[in-house]
Amino acid sequence: MTSKVLVVEDEPLLLMNIADELVEEGFDVIESPNADHAMVQLASNPEIGVLFTDVDMPGSLDGLALSSIVHKRWPHVIIIVTSGKLSAEKAQLPPDAIFIAKPYAVTELICAINAQLGE
């Protein structure tokens, strides 16, 4: 895989589990506990090609604000948003962003990433 996946999740165990599963599938993963940290990662890692973010997180940005900024600043980045509180209809996603409701199977995430990468 040529692009890295940035996983943004404030629940440490969930973040670790998602990252481990993606690594096992061959993805190069960067973990981020919040959107503020994710912005730093995006600015310093131009090879990031996929953003997978939760909506509800502490910090100055939530996942929807983060996805909107990423869509504008890094339009090549594939955006996948997840939430256990919002639905795809209620989440205001950037164009072409994908919504996966929690709880989800990691295989669902992997399939969505592969489909967007054309693999």
C-alpha positions, 0 to 999 in steps of 0.5 A: 500500500502506498498511502498511509491511514490516519486513524483518529479516535479518542478511546485508547483501546479502540484506537489500538484495536483499529490500528492493529487490525489495519496493520495486520491487513498490510496498511501503514497506520498513524494513530491520533487521539484527537483532531488537533494531533491529527492536523499536526500529523497531516501537515507533517506526513504528505503520504497520508491518503486515508483519514478514518475519524470518529466524530465525538472527540475532545479538543478544539475540533470534532471529527466533522470539522476535521473532515471538512478541513481535510477535504479543503486542504488535502483533497486527495485524502479519502475521508471515512467518518464514524460515530455511534451517536450520529447517522449518515443523514445527520452527519454533515460530511464532505463530498465523497466522504464515507460514513460507517456507523458504530459499532462496526466490523473492522472488515467493513472499514477495510472493505471501504478503504480498499474500495476507495483506493481501487484495490 
